[in-house]
Amino acid sequence: MANKPTAAANRKDSTDPATAGRIKQIRMVAGIIRKSNPRALPIVALAGIGVIAVFVIVGLVTGLVGPLTPLGVAFGLMVAMIIFGRYAQSAQYKAVEGQPGAAAALGGPTWTLRPWLVLDAGVIVPLAGWLPRSVDAGVTYNAGRL
């Protein structure tokens, strides 16, 4: 007889980000941001509300409240999402700071064939932690003087 999964295994409130829904993932990221910087989420909200307020005020002054209000909401949400993403990125960098696994060495020869044509090759070798090994080659063409 096959074992049936328990009710706990069927629940959607797992802490695994891969199986969580989008709203759950955003809440998890908001929790990480809150732990890293308690002032970040109010700044995100105020920035979005501020952009909406500016669009509504400009709409009231110019008499274009109808078209500028939805535009303000769209731009306000965009600004809030951009700032939220930046805070999430900095919180994640703070969380992994000092942990091994992101150190590598890049080395290789570079040949200047002409002042406007350079060939290079390189090897990436991990120094600490897990990183993929890589070999690369490239050509750089300079179309003008810098």
Order of alpha helices (4+ residues) and beta strands (2+ residues): alpha-alpha-alpha-alpha-beta-beta-beta-beta
